[in-house]
């Protein structure tokens, strides 16, 4: 019997290293699919429909919400972002693992609809280190960094919701912990 695919939800405050950890995990597990979100925002230069996002109209997205076709969604800065529930269910049924990089609010929505999801929270080693990482990136204004730091406190307070919490103090160790979560979840599935 073919195993069902796992749905891995990864959340973290901005600057905790979530994108880097996800990239590293996908190098070790190239068979895991990275979820492509739907959005109503316009494509940025170089972005491709179906690769970076599924770009849809506001009307089409709202119809998807009304028909319960979104596993999770949110409106951010006037645009909708969300994940298609059909895509996740089809992937799981085909035995394909899917990795989602979504915020705490989206994770909670998705777990209500698909409680079998495996949840991972990436924690920075400290607030001081998080601030240093955000400043080092050099991409945000001081106001944006301040807002991200405030948001981080709220997000980290929700880490107890997640099944696995990985502190990204040392990248190599954090990647190994993340890979271990996937290996264990796949091993448990195979024993059923």
Backbone as a ProteinNet text record, in pm:
[ID]
protein_1_A
[PRIMARY]
XXXXXXXXXXXXXXXXXXXXXXXXXXXXXXXXXXXXXXXXXXXXXXXXXXXXXXXXXXXXXXXXXXXXXXXXXXXXXXXXXXXXXXXXXXXXXXXXXXXXXXXXXXXXXXXXXXXXXXXXXXXXXXXXXXXXXXXXXXXXXXXXXXXXXXXXXXXXXXXXXXXXXXXXXXXXXXXXXXXXXXXXXXXXXXXX
[TERTIARY]
84.5	0	87.9	53.8	130.7	106.4	215.3	199.9	141.4	67.1	15.4	129.7	123.1	224	201.4	308.2	299.5	292.8	221.5	215.1	294.9	407.2	494.1	468.8	427.8	406.6	524.8	590.3	703.9	672.1	685.9	663.4	781.9	801.7	910.8	898	954.1	959.6	1056.9	1035.8	1124.5	1266.2	1362.7	1502.3	1549.2	1458.3	1498	1571.9	1564.5	1635.7	1548.9	1417.9	1323.6	1348.4	1365.4	1385.8	1512.4	1618.2	1745.1	1726.9	1661	1639.2	1552.6	1449.8	1364.2	1444.5	1527.2	1612	1704.7	1767.5	1859.5	1786.1	1666.4	1587.9	1554.7	1514.8	1477.4	1597	1718.5	1837.9	1852.1	1824.7	1836.8	1719.1	1603.7	1481.4	1421.6	1483.4	1434.2	1295.6	1248.3	1114.6	1003.4	1040.3	939	903.9	775.4	727.5	712.3	756.8	739.8	606.6	519	385.4	391.9	315.3	306.4	172.8	181.1	60.5	-12.3	-139.9	-219.6	-210.7	-211.2	-213.5	-286	-338.2	-404.6	-309.3	-189.6	-98.9	-42.3	5.1	63.9	201.3	237.8	371.2	480.1	585.8	702.4	789.1	881.4	968.4	1040.4	1032.3	1099.1	1014.6	903.2	816.9	732.7	712.8	634.7	512.9	400.1	276.9	298	257.2	270.9	407.9	501.8	635.4	656.2	641	657.5	526.1	418.2	282.4	186.2	62.8	-47.8	-114.8	-98.2	-153.5	-298	-390.7	-533.6	-597.4	-714.2	-786.1	-846.5	-879	-943	-1075.6	-1151.8	-1282.3	-1263.9	-1166.2	-1141	-1098.1	-1015.9	-970.3	-1088.6	-1172.1	-1288.8	-1385.9	-1398.2	-1482.6	-1423.7	-1292.8	-1225.8	-1250.8	-1249.7	-1277	-1420.4	-1516.2	-1658.6	-1685.5	-1613.3	-1633.8	-1547.7	-1485.1	-1398.1	-1285.9	-1230.1	-1122.8	-983.6	-979.9	-851.3	-828.1	-712.3	-677	-647.6	-587.7	-559.3	-545.9	-577.9	-561.9	-559.1	-505.6	-502.5	-495.7	-538	-523.5	-409.1	-306.6	-188.2	-162.5	-157.8	-133.6	-226.5	-353.5	-453.6	-458.6	-375.2	-376.6	-400.9	-469.8	-492.1	-374.3	-344.5	-245.4	-306.9	-284.7	-338.9	-295.7	-335.4	-297.3	-421.9	-417.6	-528.4	-538	-657.4	-675	-672.6	-722.4	-722.9	-581	-490.4	-351.2	-290	-314	-257.3	-315.4	-445.9	-510.5	-466.5	-455.4	-410.8	-267.8	-180.4	-40.3	-32	-103.2	-101.7	-151.6	-259.2	-316.1	-217.8	-135.9	-37.6	90.6	98.6	218.7	328.8	292.9	391	390.6	509.1	522.1	525.4	462	456.6	508.7	589.5	644.5	578.5	518.9	456.2	528.1	557.7	622.2	512.1	443.9	331.5	337.4	263.5	266.1	179.4	185.6	115.2	-35	-91.8	-235.9	-273.8	-194.6	-220.7	-203.8	-103.6	-79.8	-200.5	-256.4	-372.8	-493.7	-515.8	-626.9	-611	-490.3	-464.9	-480.7	-432.3	-444	-588.6	-674.6	-817.9	-875.8	-833.6	-887.5	-814.5	-685.4	-604.7	-521	-583.6	-513.4	-392	-378.2	-263.7	-134.1	-139.8	-19.9	86.6	210.9	325.1	375.8	379.5	411.6	550.6	625.6	762.3	775.3	825.4	849.5	1000.1	1050.5	1193	1209.9	1286.7	1306.4	1446	1456.5	1590.4	1653	1786.8	1849.8	1816.2	1793.9	1758.7	1701.7	1636.3	1583.3	1698.9	1809.4	1926.6	1983	1992.8	2045.6	1949.7	1819.9	1720.9	1736.3	1748.9	1768.1	1894.9	2002.4	2129.3	2114.1	2041.4	2020.5	1938.2	1833.2	1749	1827.7	1908.8	1989.6	2095.8	2153.8	2259.9	2207.8	2080	2022.8	2027.6	2008.5	2015.2	1903.2	1792.1	1682.3	1564.9	1564	1449.5	1486.4	1387.5	1404.2	1401.8	1452.3	1444.8	1300.9	1203.9	1062.4	1015.6	1054.9	1015.8	1080	1205.9	1274.5	1204.8	1167.9	1098	966	892	764.3	787.8	891.1	922.4	959.2	1031.3	1069.1	945.5	852.6	727	648.1	636.2	564.7	630.6	763.6	838.2	799.3	780.9	743.5	609	513.2	381.8	389.8	470.4	484.9	552.7	658.9	731.1	644.3	553.1	460.8	367.7	351.3	264.8	341.2	469.7	549.8	499.7	430.4	375.5	268.9	211.8	113.2	178.9	307.5	378.7	429.3	431.5	478.5	630.3	700.7	847.1	895.7	988.1	1049.1	1199.4	1254	1397	1458.2	1557.8	1628.7	1740.7	1735.2	1834.9	1951.3	2033.1	2150.9	2271.3	2279.6	2386.1	2316.8	2341.9	2269.5	2280.9	2401	2421	2338.4	2338.4	2262.4	2112.3	2068.9	1926.3	1878.5	1960	1926.1	1915.7	2011	2009.2	1882.6	1842	1718.7	1596.4	1592.6	1481	1475.6	1591.4	1597.9	1554.2	1587.5	1550.2	1398	1333.3	1186.5	1125	1173.5	1119.6	1146.8	1269.1	1304.8	1216.6	1196.6	1112.7	967.8	916.2	776.4	758.1	854	846.2	861.5	945.4	966.1	841.7	775.9	652.7	544.5	538	436.4	456.2	583.8	613.5	576.7	570	539.5	392.3	309.6	164	113.3
-119.9	0	124.8	216.4	340.9	427.9	485.3	572.6	705.8	767	902	1000.9	1106.5	1211.2	1291.3	1342.6	1428.6	1575	1653.4	1797.7	1859.6	1922.7	1986.6	2137.2	2191.1	2334.7	2391.4	2491.4	2555.2	2702.4	2748.9	2890.2	2940.6	3072	3133.6	3284.3	3354.8	3499.8	3536.7	3650.7	3699.2	3711.4	3651.5	3658.3	3535.8	3440.8	3320.3	3219.5	3236.2	3146.1	3038.9	3061.7	2962.7	2932.4	3035.5	3013.5	2933.8	2965.2	2892.4	2746.2	2721.8	2583.6	2506.3	2570.5	2503.1	2467.6	2561.3	2534.4	2416.1	2413.3	2304.6	2170.5	2171.8	2048.5	1993.1	2083.3	2039.2	1983.7	2025.6	1966.8	1821.3	1794.4	1658.6	1570.4	1633.4	1560.2	1621.9	1598.1	1660	1610.6	1501.1	1450.5	1527	1613	1695.1	1812.8	1838.8	1949.1	2072.9	2187	2314.2	2373.4	2401	2450.7	2588.9	2605.3	2734.2	2797.6	2913.9	2983.4	3053.9	3080	3166	3308.2	3406.3	3545.9	3633.7	3743.9	3842.1	3956.7	3956.9	4066.4	4044.8	4152.6	4144	4078.7	4006.6	3945.4	4053.2	4027.2	4115.9	4074.8	4161.2	4132.7	3999.6	3914.7	3785.2	3672.8	3705.8	3600.3	3535.6	3405.5	3330.8	3267	3273.3	3210.5	3059.2	3000.3	2856.1	2813	2907.6	2877.7	2949.6	3082.4	3162.5	3168.8	3191.4	3196.2	3154.6	3124.7	3115.9	3252.7	3334.9	3469.7	3464.2	3508.5	3504.7	3640.9	3662.6	3788.2	3784.5	3901.5	3911.8	3835.4	3850.9	3783.3	3631	3581.9	3436.6	3385.8	3463.2	3421.3	3419	3521.8	3527.4	3413.8	3374.4	3259.3	3131.5	3119.8	3003.1	2998.2	3114.6	3121	3074.9	3131.2	3097.8	2949.6	2886.6	2744.9	2653.9	2710.1	2632.6	2560.4	2625.9	2566.3	2604.2	2689.6	2732.5	2664.7	2601.6	2537	2643.2	2753.4	2867.7	2989	3104.2	3228.5	3347.5	3456	3580.5	3696.4	3812.6	3933.7	4013.7	4039.9	4110.9	4228.6	4349.1	4471.5	4482	4446.1	4462.3	4350.9	4248.7	4135.2	4005.9	3913.7	3781.7	3689.3	3602.9	3496.8	3372	3256.2	3134.7	3009.2	2894.7	2762.9	2685.3	2624.5	2543.9	2411.6	2381.8	2255.4	2135.7	2154.5	2040.8	1994.6	2090.5	2055.9	1975.8	2017.5	1945.8	1805.1	1792.9	1661.1	1567.9	1621.3	1539.8	1491.4	1582.1	1544.3	1435.6	1454.1	1355.1	1219.3	1220.2	1095.1	1023.7	1100.2	1041.9	1000.2	1025.8	989.9	1094.2	1215	1322.4	1409.4	1431.1	1520.3	1665.2	1753.6	1895.3	1979.6	2078	2171	2306.8	2359.4	2491.7	2585.4	2702.9	2807.8	2911.3	2899.7	2990.5	3044.1	3150.9	3212.7	3134.9	3176.1	3107.3	3102.9	3215.1	3221.5	3119	3113	3016.9	2874.1	2850.2	2715.5	2666.8	2754.8	2716.5	2687.4	2771.4	2747.9	2612.9	2586.8	2463.8	2340.5	2348.8	2234	2204.9	2306	2281.5	2197.4	2222.5	2150.1	2018.3	2015	1895.1	1869	1810.7	1793.1	1699.8	1626.3	1535.7	1607.7	1738.3	1815.6	1803.8	1808.8	1806.3	1949.6	2002.3	2143.5	2162.3	2256.8	2286.3	2437	2478.8	2621.1	2643.4	2739.9	2774.1	2893.2	2872.6	2973.6	3034.9	3167.1	3225.8	3195.5	3198.3	3167.9	3271	3396.5	3501.6	3620.2	3709.9	3830.9	3918.6	3919.6	4000.3	3950.2	3816.8	3757.7	3783.7	3776.1	3803.2	3946.7	4040.4	4180.8	4196.7	4133	4141.6	4087.1	3976.3	3916.8	4009.5	4067.5	4158.8	4281.8	4334.7	4452.8	4416.8	4297.5	4253	4235.5	4195.7	4176.6	4305.9	4419.1	4548.1	4575	4504.3	4521.9	4600.4	4622.2	4684.7	4817.5	4905.6	5032.3	5003.1	5094.5	5074.1	5052.3	5120.1	5104.4	4961.9	4910.6	4774.6	4673.3	4693.9	4603.1	4603.9	4722.7	4734.2	4657	4668.9	4597.6	4446.8	4405.5	4262.2	4206.2	4284.5	4240.5	4226.9	4321.2	4312.8	4189.9	4169.1	4052.4	3922.6	3923.4	3803.3	3758.7	3853.6	3816.8	3743.8	3794	3729.6	3592.4	3582.1	3453.3	3350.9	3393	3300.2	3255.2	3339	3302.1	3188.3	3171	3065.6	2935.8	2931.5	2813.6	2685.3	2697.3	2580.4	2507.9	2573.9	2512.6	2405.8	2421.2	2336.8	2208.4	2099.9	1970.6	1968.3	2041.7	2042.8	2187.3	2216.9	2350.1	2330.9	2401	2391.7	2529.3	2535.6	2662.1	2671.9	2775.8	2793.8	2878.4	2813.1	2877.6	2847.3	2721.3	2673.4	2612.7	2667.2	2625.2	2475.2	2420.5	2277.8	2191	2228.1	2151.8	2168	2288	2312.4	2233.3	2229.6	2150.6	2003.5	1954.2	1813.5	1782.8	1876	1856.9	1850.9	1940.1	1945.8	1815.4	1770.6	1644.9	1527	1531.1	1425.5	1418.7	1535.4	1540	1469.2	1503.3	1443.1	1292.4	1252.6	1109.6	1031.8	1086.7	1019.5	1010.9	1117.1	1115	1016.1	1007	909.9	768	749.5	616.7	567	656.8	619.8	579.9	655.1	626.1	485.3	451.3	322.9	204.8	226.3	116.9	86.5	172.9	152.1	43.9
0	0	0	-87.1	-97.7	25.3	78.5	195.1	152.3	243.2	218.7	234	156.7	169	295.7	352	469.5	427.3	505.2	485.1	600.1	566.1	666.1	664.3	777.2	791.4	869.1	812.3	878.2	898.9	1022	1055	1136.2	1132.3	1208.8	1200.9	1297.6	1283	1170.4	1108.7	1004.2	1059.2	987.9	1031.6	1107.8	1134.4	1209.6	1122.8	989.8	899.3	836.7	837	783.8	635.5	554.4	409.7	384	455.2	439.9	479.7	593.6	638.5	539.2	486.3	386.7	261.6	214.3	96.5	122.1	240.6	274.1	284.1	343.5	354.8	216.3	124.4	-10.3	-88.5	-52.3	-115.2	-70	57.4	111.2	71.7	53	16.2	-110.2	-226	-349.9	-391.9	-330.9	-364	-291.3	-195.1	-126.4	-217.3	-231.3	-313.8	-227.4	-279	-208.4	-253.3	-159.5	-192.3	-257.2	-363	-431.8	-395.1	-332.5	-286.3	-401	-377.1	-465.1	-410.3	-498.7	-454.1	-555.4	-503.8	-590.7	-626.2	-569.2	-603.4	-743.4	-802	-936.7	-929.1	-1035.8	-1037.1	-1035.9	-959.3	-961.5	-1079.4	-1115.5	-1229.1	-1208.7	-1309.1	-1303.6	-1245.4	-1178.7	-1122	-1231.5	-1216.1	-1315	-1248.9	-1318.2	-1270.9	-1265.6	-1153.1	-1136.6	-1087.3	-1078.3	-1028.2	-895.1	-897.6	-775.7	-697.5	-768	-713.2	-822.9	-782.1	-877.1	-868.7	-970.7	-970.3	-1019.9	-934.4	-968	-937.5	-995.5	-969.6	-829.4	-777.3	-646	-646	-752.3	-765.2	-761.3	-835.4	-838.7	-701	-631	-498.1	-402	-405.4	-315.8	-343.7	-471.1	-505.2	-444.3	-447.2	-388.5	-236.9	-171.9	-27.1	-1	-77	-58.8	-78.1	-170.6	-200.2	-112.4	-8.1	82.2	8.6	-93	-171.9	-119.9	-16	38.6	173.5	186.6	313.5	418.5	373.7	461.4	370.8	426.6	350.3	445.1	394.9	471.6	373.4	419.5	339.7	401.6	321.8	368	275.2	333.1	255	133.9	154.3	48.9	-54	-39.8	-132.5	-55.6	-122.9	-64.4	-95.3	1.5	-15.3	46	-15.2	43.8	-28.5	29.9	-19.4	-58.6	-175.2	-226.2	-150.2	-100.2	-27.1	-122.1	-246.1	-341.2	-368.9	-390.9	-422	-309.1	-184.2	-69.7	-59.3	-74.8	-63	-175.4	-298	-412.1	-390.1	-345	-321.2	-215.1	-103.1	5.2	-45.5	-124.7	-177.5	-270.7	-342.6	-434.7	-362.9	-230.6	-155.7	-164	-209.4	-223.4	-97.7	-39.6	76	26.9	103.5	67.1	183.1	151.4	249.8	231.1	338.4	334.2	428.9	380.7	459.3	483.9	598.1	625.7	768	792.3	924.8	1023.6	1148.7	1257.3	1230.9	1187.6	1159.6	1052.1	944.8	837.7	885.2	968.9	1022	1101.5	1184.6	1265.6	1177.5	1075.3	981.4	913.3	865.5	791.1	879.5	1002.6	1094.5	1131.7	1129.4	1153.6	1041.4	918.1	802.6	778.3	811.4	788.8	914.6	1018.6	1146.1	1139.2	1030.3	1017.2	980.1	956.9	921.8	1030.4	987.5	1079.1	1089.9	1212.3	1231	1291.4	1233.6	1276.4	1293.1	1408.1	1432.2	1443.5	1367.9	1372.2	1466.2	1570.3	1674.8	1661	1671.9	1676.6	1812.8	1823.3	1951.7	2059.6	2018.9	2114.3	2037.5	2109	2045.2	1996.1	2070.9	2031.7	1899	1885.6	1762.6	1646	1673.3	1569	1518.1	1609.8	1572.5	1488.9	1531.3	1457.5	1315.7	1301.7	1167.6	1079.1	1135.4	1056.5	1012	1102	1068	964	977.3	885.3	742.4	728.7	595	514.2	584.6	518.3	418.7	432.5	337.4	395.7	526.4	591.7	657.9	664.4	735.8	886	968.6	1114	1162.5	1099.4	1137.4	1107.1	989.7	951	1045.1	1078.9	1171.7	1306.8	1353.5	1481.5	1478	1367.1	1352.3	1347.6	1274.6	1266.4	1403.6	1483.6	1618.4	1707.8	1696.1	1773.5	1731.1	1599.6	1548	1595.2	1600.1	1639.8	1780.7	1871.2	2008.3	2009.7	1934	1925.4	1861.1	1753	1684.2	1774.5	1843.1	1930.9	2047.9	2089.9	2197.7	2153.8	2021.6	1966.9	1937.8	1967.4	1930.7	1997.7	2110.3	2178.6	2098.2	1997.5	1909.1	1820.5	1795.5	1699.2	1763.3	1684.7	1733.5	1751.6	1666.3	1668.9	1671.7	1761.7	1768.1	1750.2	1650.9	1621.8	1645.1	1732.4	1756.2	1653.1	1570.2	1465.5	1518.3	1601.7	1658.7	1569.6	1528.7	1441.3	1319.1	1200.2	1079.9	1054.7	1064	1036.2	1132.3	1260.3	1360.6	1337.9	1300.7	1275.6	1154.1	1048.9	929.7	967.4	1046	1088.6	1169.4	1256.7	1335.4	1244.1	1146.1	1051.5	970.6	921.2	845.6	932	1060.3	1153	1171	1177.4	1187.4	1067.1	947	823.9	822.8	854.5	854	951.3	1071.7	1171.3	1126.2	1067.4	1022.1	907.6	820.8	710.8	764.6	863.6	922.1	992.2	1065.5	1136.5	1038.2	925.5	824.3	766.3	741.2	677.9	766.6	897.7	989.6	1001.9	947.3	961.3	867.8
[MASK]
++++++++++++++++++++++++++++++++++++++++++++++++++++++++++++++++++++++++++++++++++++++++++++++++++++++++++++++++++++++++++++++++++++++++++++++++++++++++++++++++++++++++++++++++++++++++++++++++

